[in-house]
Amino acid sequence: MVTTLGIARRTQSMATRTPKGPAKAAPVSTSTVSAWIDDPESGLGRVDRPVPDLSKGTLKYRIKGAAPKPGPYAPGTPQFRYWTAAEALRRGGDFWAPILGLSSWQPGKALPVSLDKGVDLNAYYDRSELAFFHEAVKGKTYYSGESPDVICHEMGHACLDAHRPQLWDAPFIEVGAFHESFGDMSAILAAIQLPQLRAKVIASVAAFKSNELSRCAEQLGHAIRLVAPDAVDKDCLRNAYNKFKYVDPQTLPDDAPATSLCAEVHSFSRVFTGAFYEILSGMLHAKSKKPKDADFVAVAKDLAALLSDATAAAPVQPDYFAQVAAHMIDADAARFAGRYRDILTEVFVERRLVPASAVHPLQAQQRKAMAAVKAVTAVAAASRPQPQSRKIAIPAAQFGLGDKTIVVVAPVERNPFLTAAAGLSHRTDPPIEDAAQRFVKMLFAHNRVDVESGKKKMAVTPETPREHLRKTHVLTDAADGMRLSRRLFHCGCALPCGHYNGFHGYTEET
């Protein structure tokens, strides 16, 4: 989410080269800009696109700094990086706004964007902006904000946060992993909006194969692989084409090479993303044995709608993957009269995301079940799952913080509507305390908790150490102990724990 990395494609890409002289702009027209069709290292090259207006549309953006004059600039120039990022932002926002019903972001009407925040192989969304970085590795400079995959992944975090803000602070591995999966799914769905990419990959998507669409962030993955060869997939950051099946994250180790699953959220996200890509393939194949371009567009929109419906209705619980999967099956019954039921149930059951008993009613009862789902959907659409929360106290001594107490507030929602997803209700209540404690232990194992500053907002400058940029959570003083809060989501990979203790050796001299 597997083919080998094409070395020749890297030599074709100019995105990682530092221009030897002044940027050579060739703005023969101001009605179009030049942008990457996909990731700079995907090999698909560039395309001319209409000049994106970030101040228009339902979802607006504000890229910090002066905007260069529109035009078809050469890759490797700051002007090209600006417009390829702006094009991806506009395309992604225009896709998600009507599907998720969004009119603004968590930070407000316009989402701020920093295209080069400093030095790191990373990018993040922190509820105040999207931030991207650059890094020199073995003589080449990589800009995370130049990749449409990375841009639309981080934008996906912002979209899901605006759509379902209750997920932000949920201290469960599956919730954090789903947020990361949604970022990758967002990158895939936004890429499908380009006809040049659809033409290239439609046959291989229908055949469920690895391709430029399934491979997310090839260039960033290549750069990280130079530093930590086993930390990412062999041909990208994460590949949606995979065979990972659900395993209780409580039982997984804190870290593992990219070939295996671990409890780290980027690693575990691949379970749901793999199911998503397999469902996309199955939906496309079901649409037509020889699908056409219009089929691809329609299927992508349908799948995004199912994600929107499911994330709106699925209660926030430790088993969030199962909740979303089951509610996608419900949403298909209500929205599409069960058009995609077979592929949804086949994939989710095969990947162990939901039990067969929850999604396979008797054939004679299917029509009645769909009618029941439709009957409650109109009511459910008007309300969210009933919110609850539980305060969990975790001894801080196990993390070297003395006799203090870490306080975690866990949102625990219940959905009162009896639908096909009620097949999950036969199970005992998820172990909220155990799930929250496992989540916190995973964070500390990866050095992702700021235990020093006591500030929810991180002040980032070009000199900010890399390890500080990786602090996704922070401890702040409260009357009942040290309160754990989320600070950001970043696009990093499941690097082994040792790599999180300072990313040394990335400089030009490496």
C-alpha positions as CSV (number, residue, x, y, z in Angstrom):
1,M,0.0,0.0,0.0
2,V,3.9,-4.5,-4.2
3,T,6.2,-3.8,-7.0
4,T,9.9,-2.9,-6.7
5,L,11.0,0.7,-6.7
6,G,11.8,1.9,-10.2
7,I,15.3,3.4,-10.0
8,A,14.8,4.9,-13.4
9,R,11.9,6.9,-12.2
10,R,14.0,8.6,-9.6
11,T,16.5,9.8,-12.2
12,Q,13.5,11.2,-14.2
13,S,12.2,13.3,-11.3
14,M,13.7,16.7,-10.9
15,A,11.9,17.3,-7.6
16,T,14.8,16.2,-5.5
17,R,17.4,18.1,-7.3
18,T,18.6,21.5,-6.1
19,P,18.7,24.0,-9.0
20,K,22.2,25.0,-9.9
21,G,21.3,28.5,-10.9
22,P,18.5,31.0,-10.7
23,A,15.0,29.5,-11.1
24,K,14.0,29.6,-14.7
25,A,10.4,30.4,-14.9
26,A,8.5,30.0,-18.2
27,P,5.1,31.6,-17.5
28,V,3.8,31.7,-21.0
29,S,0.2,31.7,-19.7
30,T,-1.3,32.8,-16.4
31,S,-4.4,30.6,-16.9
32,T,-2.7,27.4,-16.0
33,V,0.0,26.1,-13.6
34,S,2.3,23.1,-13.9
35,A,1.8,20.4,-11.2
36,W,2.7,16.8,-10.5
37,I,0.0,14.3,-11.5
38,D,1.0,12.2,-8.5
39,D,4.0,12.0,-6.1
40,P,7.2,13.5,-7.7
41,E,8.7,10.0,-7.7
42,S,5.7,8.1,-9.1
43,G,7.0,8.6,-12.7
44,L,3.7,10.1,-14.0
45,G,5.2,13.5,-14.6
46,R,3.4,16.8,-14.8
47,V,0.2,18.2,-16.0
48,D,-1.2,21.7,-16.8
49,R,-4.0,22.6,-14.4
50,P,-6.2,25.6,-14.0
51,V,-4.8,28.2,-11.6
52,P,-6.2,27.2,-8.2
53,D,-7.9,30.0,-6.2
54,L,-7.4,29.1,-2.5
55,S,-9.6,31.9,-1.4
56,K,-12.6,30.5,-3.2
57,G,-14.6,27.4,-2.7
58,T,-16.3,26.1,0.4
59,L,-13.1,25.1,2.0
60,K,-10.5,27.9,1.9
61,Y,-6.8,28.0,2.4
62,R,-4.1,30.6,3.1
63,I,-0.5,29.6,2.2
64,K,1.8,31.7,4.2
65,G,4.1,34.0,2.3
66,A,3.7,35.8,-1.0
67,A,2.2,33.8,-3.9
68,P,4.3,33.7,-7.1
69,K,2.8,34.7,-10.4
70,P,0.9,31.7,-11.8
71,G,2.6,29.9,-14.6
72,P,4.2,26.5,-15.7
73,Y,7.4,26.7,-13.7
74,A,10.1,24.0,-13.8
75,P,10.3,21.4,-11.1
76,G,12.8,22.1,-8.4
77,T,11.9,25.8,-8.2
78,P,10.0,27.4,-5.2
79,Q,7.4,28.6,-7.7
80,F,6.7,25.1,-8.9
81,R,6.5,23.8,-5.3
82,Y,4.0,26.5,-4.4
83,W,1.6,25.9,-7.3
84,T,1.7,22.1,-7.2
85,A,0.8,22.3,-3.5
86,A,-1.9,24.8,-4.1
87,E,-3.4,22.7,-6.9
88,A,-3.5,19.6,-4.7
89,L,-5.0,21.6,-1.8
90,R,-7.8,23.0,-4.0
91,R,-8.5,19.7,-5.6
92,G,-8.7,17.8,-2.3
93,G,-10.8,20.5,-0.6
94,D,-13.2,20.6,-3.5
95,F,-13.6,16.8,-3.4
96,W,-14.3,16.5,0.4
97,A,-16.3,19.6,1.1
98,P,-19.7,18.4,-0.4
99,I,-19.2,14.8,0.7
100,L,-18.4,15.6,4.4
101,G,-20.7,18.6,4.4
102,L,-17.9,21.0,5.5
103,S,-18.0,24.7,5.3
104,S,-15.0,25.6,7.6
105,W,-12.0,24.1,9.3
106,Q,-11.2,23.7,13.0
107,P,-8.9,26.8,12.8
108,G,-11.7,28.8,11.0
109,K,-12.8,29.7,7.5
110,A,-9.4,29.5,6.0
111,L,-6.8,26.8,6.8
112,P,-3.3,28.2,7.1
113,V,-0.5,26.3,5.3
114,S,3.3,26.5,5.8
115,L,5.0,25.0,2.8
116,D,8.5,25.0,4.4
117,K,8.4,25.1,8.2
118,G,11.9,23.8,8.8
119,V,14.1,20.8,8.6
120,D,12.6,17.3,8.9
121,L,11.4,14.4,6.8
122,N,7.8,15.0,7.9
123,A,4.6,17.1,7.7
124,Y,1.9,17.7,10.3
125,Y,-1.6,19.0,11.0
126,D,-1.9,20.6,14.5
127,R,-5.4,22.2,14.5
128,S,-3.8,25.6,13.6
129,E,-2.2,24.8,10.3
130,L,-0.8,22.3,7.8
131,A,3.0,22.3,8.0
132,F,5.5,20.8,5.6
133,F,9.3,20.6,5.8
134,H,12.5,19.9,3.8
135,E,15.4,17.7,4.4
136,A,18.8,17.1,2.7
137,V,19.6,13.4,2.5
138,K,22.8,12.1,0.7
139,G,23.1,15.2,-1.4
140,K,19.4,15.7,-2.4
141,T,16.9,17.9,-0.8
142,Y,13.4,16.6,-0.3
143,Y,10.3,18.8,0.2
144,S,7.4,17.0,1.7
145,G,5.1,19.8,0.5
146,E,5.9,19.1,-3.1
147,S,4.1,15.7,-3.0
148,P,0.4,15.8,-3.7
149,D,0.2,12.5,-1.7
150,V,1.6,14.2,1.4
151,I,-0.4,17.4,0.9
152,C,-3.7,15.5,0.6
153,H,-2.8,13.2,3.5
154,E,-2.4,16.1,5.9
155,M,-5.4,17.8,4.4
156,G,-7.3,14.6,5.1
157,H,-6.5,14.9,8.9
158,A,-7.9,18.5,8.8
159,C,-11.0,17.3,6.9
160,L,-11.7,14.4,9.4
161,D,-11.1,16.8,12.3
162,A,-13.6,19.2,11.0
163,H,-16.1,16.4,10.3
164,R,-15.6,14.4,13.5
165,P,-13.6,16.4,16.1
166,Q,-14.4,13.9,18.8
167,L,-11.6,11.7,17.4
168,W,-8.9,14.2,18.1
169,D,-8.1,13.4,21.7
170,A,-9.4,9.8,21.8
171,P,-6.6,7.8,23.5
172,F,-7.1,4.6,21.5
173,I,-4.7,3.1,19.0
174,E,-7.4,2.3,16.6
175,V,-8.7,5.8,16.6
176,G,-5.3,7.3,16.0
177,A,-4.6,4.7,13.3
178,F,-7.9,5.4,11.6
179,H,-7.0,9.1,11.4
180,E,-3.7,8.1,9.7
181,S,-5.6,5.7,7.4
182,F,-8.1,8.5,6.5
183,G,-5.1,10.7,5.5
184,D,-3.9,8.0,3.1
185,M,-7.4,7.3,1.8
186,S,-7.8,11.1,1.3
187,A,-4.6,11.1,-0.8
188,I,-5.9,8.2,-2.9
189,L,-9.4,9.7,-3.5
190,A,-8.0,13.2,-4.3
191,A,-5.6,11.7,-6.8
192,I,-8.5,9.9,-8.6
193,Q,-9.9,13.3,-9.4
194,L,-7.2,13.7,-12.1
195,P,-8.1,12.1,-15.4
196,Q,-4.5,11.6,-16.3
197,L,-4.0,9.4,-13.3
198,R,-7.3,7.5,-13.8
199,A,-6.3,6.6,-17.3
200,K,-3.0,5.2,-16.0
201,V,-4.2,3.1,-13.2
202,I,-7.8,2.1,-13.9
203,A,-7.0,-1.4,-15.2
204,S,-4.6,-2.3,-12.4
205,V,-7.0,-1.0,-9.7
206,A,-9.8,-3.1,-11.1
207,A,-7.4,-6.1,-11.0
208,F,-6.4,-5.3,-7.4
209,K,-2.7,-4.6,-8.1
210,S,-0.1,-2.3,-6.8
211,N,0.3,0.9,-8.8
212,E,1.0,4.6,-8.7
213,L,-2.3,5.2,-6.9
214,S,-1.9,2.6,-4.2
215,R,1.7,3.7,-3.5
216,C,1.5,6.7,-1.1
217,A,4.4,9.2,-0.9
218,E,7.1,7.4,-2.9
219,Q,9.6,10.3,-2.7
220,L,9.3,10.7,1.1
221,G,9.4,7.0,1.5
222,H,12.6,6.8,-0.5
223,A,14.3,9.6,1.6
224,I,13.4,7.8,4.9
225,R,14.5,4.5,3.5
226,L,18.0,6.0,2.9
227,V,18.1,6.6,6.7
228,A,16.2,3.6,8.0
229,P,15.8,0.9,5.2
230,D,13.3,-1.2,7.1
231,A,11.1,1.6,8.3
232,V,8.9,2.0,5.2
233,D,7.7,0.0,2.3
234,K,10.2,-0.8,-0.3
235,D,8.6,1.4,-2.9
236,C,6.8,4.2,-1.0
237,L,6.0,5.4,2.5
238,R,2.9,3.2,2.8
239,N,1.3,1.0,0.1
240,A,-2.5,0.6,0.2
241,Y,-2.0,-2.7,-1.7
242,N,-1.3,-5.0,1.2
243,K,-2.6,-8.2,2.8
244,F,-2.6,-7.1,6.5
245,K,-5.4,-8.5,8.6
246,Y,-6.7,-7.2,11.9
247,V,-4.9,-8.2,15.1
248,D,-5.8,-6.7,18.5
249,P,-3.3,-3.9,18.8
250,Q,-3.1,-4.7,22.6
251,T,-1.1,-7.8,21.6
252,L,1.3,-6.1,19.1
253,P,4.8,-4.9,19.9
254,D,5.6,-1.2,20.1
255,D,7.7,-1.3,16.9
256,A,8.4,-3.6,14.0
257,P,9.9,-3.3,10.4
258,A,7.5,-2.2,7.7
259,T,6.9,-5.8,6.7
260,S,5.0,-6.4,9.9
261,L,2.4,-4.7,12.0
262,C,3.0,-3.0,15.3
263,A,1.0,-0.9,17.7
264,E,2.4,2.4,16.3
265,V,-0.5,4.2,14.6
266,H,1.0,4.6,11.1
267,S,1.9,1.0,11.0
268,F,-1.5,-0.2,12.2
269,S,-3.3,2.2,9.9
270,R,-2.4,-0.1,7.0
271,V,-4.9,-2.7,8.1
272,F,-7.9,-0.3,7.3
273,T,-6.2,1.3,4.3
274,G,-5.6,-2.1,2.8
275,A,-9.2,-3.0,3.2
276,F,-10.2,0.3,1.7
277,Y,-8.1,-0.2,-1.4
278,E,-9.4,-3.8,-1.9
279,I,-12.9,-2.5,-1.6
280,L,-12.2,0.2,-4.1
281,S,-10.9,-2.4,-6.5
282,G,-14.0,-4.6,-5.9
283,M,-16.4,-1.8,-6.3
284,L,-14.8,-0.8,-9.6
285,H,-14.8,-4.4,-10.9
286,A,-18.4,-4.8,-9.8
287,K,-19.4,-1.7,-11.7
288,S,-18.1,-3.2,-15.0
289,K,-15.8,-5.9,-16.1
290,K,-14.2,-3.3,-18.3
291,P,-14.7,-0.1,-16.3
292,K,-14.5,3.2,-17.9
293,D,-13.4,6.6,-16.7
294,A,-16.8,7.6,-15.5
295,D,-17.1,4.4,-13.5
296,F,-13.9,5.2,-11.7
297,V,-15.1,8.7,-10.8
298,A,-18.5,7.4,-9.6
299,V,-17.0,4.6,-7.5
300,A,-14.6,6.9,-5.8
301,K,-17.4,9.3,-4.9
302,D,-19.6,6.4,-3.6
303,L,-16.8,5.0,-1.4
304,A,-16.1,8.5,0.0
305,A,-19.8,8.8,0.8
306,L,-19.7,5.5,2.7
307,L,-16.7,6.7,4.7
308,S,-18.5,10.0,5.5
309,D,-21.7,8.3,6.7
310,A,-19.8,5.7,8.7
311,T,-17.5,8.1,10.5
312,A,-20.4,10.3,11.4
313,A,-22.3,7.4,12.9
314,A,-19.6,5.1,14.4
315,P,-19.2,5.5,18.1
316,V,-15.7,6.4,19.4
317,Q,-14.6,3.2,21.1
318,P,-11.4,1.2,21.3
319,D,-12.6,-1.1,18.6
320,Y,-13.0,1.8,16.2
321,F,-12.0,-0.1,13.1
322,A,-14.8,-2.5,13.5
323,Q,-17.3,0.3,14.3
324,V,-16.4,2.1,11.1
325,A,-16.5,-1.1,9.0
326,A,-19.9,-2.2,10.3
327,H,-21.3,1.3,9.8
328,M,-20.0,1.4,6.2
329,I,-22.1,-1.8,5.6
330,D,-25.1,0.0,7.2
331,A,-24.5,3.1,5.1
332,D,-24.4,1.0,1.9
333,A,-27.8,-0.5,2.7
334,A,-29.3,2.9,3.4
335,R,-27.7,4.9,0.7
336,F,-27.2,2.4,-2.1
337,A,-29.8,-0.3,-1.2
338,G,-26.9,-2.8,-0.6
339,R,-25.3,-2.3,-4.0
340,Y,-21.8,-2.9,-2.6
341,R,-22.7,-5.2,0.3
342,D,-21.0,-8.3,-1.1
343,I,-17.6,-6.6,-1.6
344,L,-17.8,-4.8,1.7
345,T,-18.7,-7.9,3.8
346,E,-16.2,-10.1,1.9
347,V,-13.2,-7.7,2.5
348,F,-14.1,-6.8,6.1
349,V,-14.7,-10.3,7.1
350,E,-11.6,-11.7,5.3
351,R,-9.4,-9.0,6.9
352,R,-11.0,-9.8,10.3
353,L,-12.3,-6.3,10.9
354,V,-15.8,-7.6,11.6
355,P,-17.1,-11.1,12.4
356,A,-19.1,-12.9,9.7
357,S,-22.0,-13.2,12.2
358,A,-22.3,-9.5,12.3
359,V,-22.8,-9.0,8.6
360,H,-24.3,-12.1,7.0
361,P,-28.0,-12.2,7.8
362,L,-30.1,-14.9,6.1
363,Q,-30.8,-14.1,2.4
364,A,-34.6,-14.0,3.2
365,Q,-34.0,-11.3,5.8
366,Q,-31.7,-9.0,3.8
367,R,-34.5,-6.9,2.3
368,K,-36.2,-6.5,5.7
369,A,-32.8,-5.6,7.3
370,M,-32.2,-2.9,4.6
371,A,-35.6,-1.4,5.2
372,A,-34.9,-1.2,8.9
373,V,-31.6,0.6,8.2
374,K,-33.3,3.1,6.0
375,A,-36.0,3.7,8.6
376,V,-33.4,4.7,11.3
377,T,-31.0,6.5,8.9
378,A,-33.1,9.6,8.7
379,V,-33.2,9.9,12.4
380,A,-29.5,9.0,12.9
381,A,-28.3,11.5,10.3
382,A,-29.6,14.3,12.5
383,S,-27.6,13.3,15.6
384,R,-24.2,12.0,16.6
385,P,-23.6,8.9,18.8
386,Q,-24.3,9.7,22.4
387,P,-21.1,11.1,24.0
388,Q,-19.7,9.9,27.2
389,S,-16.3,10.1,28.7
390,R,-14.2,8.3,31.3
391,K,-11.3,9.7,33.3
392,I,-8.4,7.3,33.5
393,A,-5.5,7.7,36.0
394,I,-2.2,6.2,34.9
395,P,0.9,6.0,37.3
396,A,3.6,8.2,35.8
397,A,6.5,6.3,37.5
398,Q,6.6,3.7,34.8
399,F,7.6,6.5,32.4
400,G,10.3,7.9,34.7
401,L,8.1,10.8,35.9
402,G,8.1,10.1,39.6
403,D,5.0,9.7,41.7
404,K,2.8,11.8,39.6
405,T,-0.3,10.7,37.8
406,I,-1.1,11.0,34.1
407,V,-4.8,11.7,33.5
408,V,-6.4,10.6,30.3
409,V,-9.9,11.6,29.3
410,A,-11.3,8.8,27.1
411,P,-14.4,9.6,25.0
412,V,-16.7,6.6,25.0
413,E,-19.7,6.9,22.8
414,R,-22.8,4.8,22.4
415,N,-25.0,4.6,19.2
416,P,-28.5,3.8,20.2
417,F,-29.8,3.0,16.7
418,L,-30.5,-0.6,15.9
419,T,-29.0,-1.3,12.5
420,A,-26.9,-4.0,10.8
421,A,-24.0,-2.8,12.9
422,A,-25.8,-4.0,16.0
423,G,-24.2,-7.4,15.1
424,L,-21.2,-6.1,17.0
425,S,-23.2,-5.6,20.2
426,H,-23.0,-9.2,21.3
427,R,-19.4,-8.6,22.5
428,T,-18.5,-7.4,25.9
429,D,-17.7,-3.7,26.5
430,P,-14.2,-2.8,25.2
431,P,-11.6,-2.6,27.9
432,I,-11.5,1.2,28.0
433,E,-8.8,1.5,30.7
434,D,-6.6,-1.2,29.1
435,A,-6.9,0.4,25.7
436,A,-6.0,3.8,27.0
437,Q,-3.0,2.6,29.0
438,R,-1.7,0.7,25.9
439,F,-2.0,3.8,23.8
440,V,0.0,5.9,26.3
441,K,2.7,3.2,26.6
442,M,3.0,3.2,22.8
443,L,3.4,7.0,22.8
444,F,6.2,7.0,25.4
445,A,7.9,4.1,23.6
446,H,8.1,6.3,20.5
447,N,9.2,9.4,22.4
448,R,6.0,11.3,21.3
449,V,5.1,12.9,24.6
450,D,6.3,16.4,25.5
451,V,6.9,16.1,29.2
452,E,8.8,19.4,29.6
453,S,7.2,22.5,28.0
454,G,3.7,22.2,29.5
455,K,2.4,24.0,26.5
456,K,-0.3,22.6,24.2
457,K,0.9,24.8,21.3
458,M,4.4,24.1,20.1
459,A,6.4,27.2,18.9
460,V,8.2,26.0,15.8
461,T,11.2,27.8,14.2
462,P,13.6,26.6,11.6
463,E,16.0,25.7,14.5
464,T,13.4,23.5,16.3
465,P,15.0,20.1,16.9
466,R,13.6,17.2,14.8
467,E,12.6,15.2,17.9
468,H,10.4,18.1,19.1
469,L,8.5,18.0,15.9
470,R,7.6,14.4,16.6
471,K,5.9,15.1,19.9
472,T,2.3,14.4,19.0
473,H,1.1,14.8,22.6
474,V,1.9,17.0,25.6
475,L,1.5,16.8,29.4
476,T,0.0,19.9,31.0
477,D,-0.6,20.5,34.7
478,A,-4.1,20.0,36.0
479,A,-5.7,19.8,39.4
480,D,-6.0,16.1,39.2
481,G,-2.6,15.4,37.7
482,M,-0.8,15.8,34.4
483,R,-3.4,15.9,31.6
484,L,-2.4,14.2,28.4
485,S,-3.6,16.1,25.2
486,R,-3.0,15.7,21.5
487,R,-0.9,18.4,19.9
488,L,-0.8,17.2,16.3
489,F,-0.9,14.4,13.7
490,H,2.2,14.0,11.6
491,C,2.7,11.9,8.4
492,G,5.8,10.0,9.8
493,C,6.3,6.3,9.4
494,A,6.6,3.5,11.9
495,L,10.3,4.0,12.5
496,P,11.8,1.7,15.1
497,C,11.7,3.3,18.5
498,G,15.4,4.1,18.5
499,H,15.0,6.4,15.5
500,Y,12.7,8.7,17.4
501,N,15.3,9.8,19.8
502,G,16.7,12.5,17.5
503,F,17.0,12.2,13.8
504,H,20.7,12.6,13.3
505,G,22.6,12.1,10.2
506,Y,20.3,13.5,7.6
507,T,22.5,16.3,6.5
508,E,24.3,16.8,3.2
509,E,27.4,15.3,4.7
510,T,25.6,12.0,5.4
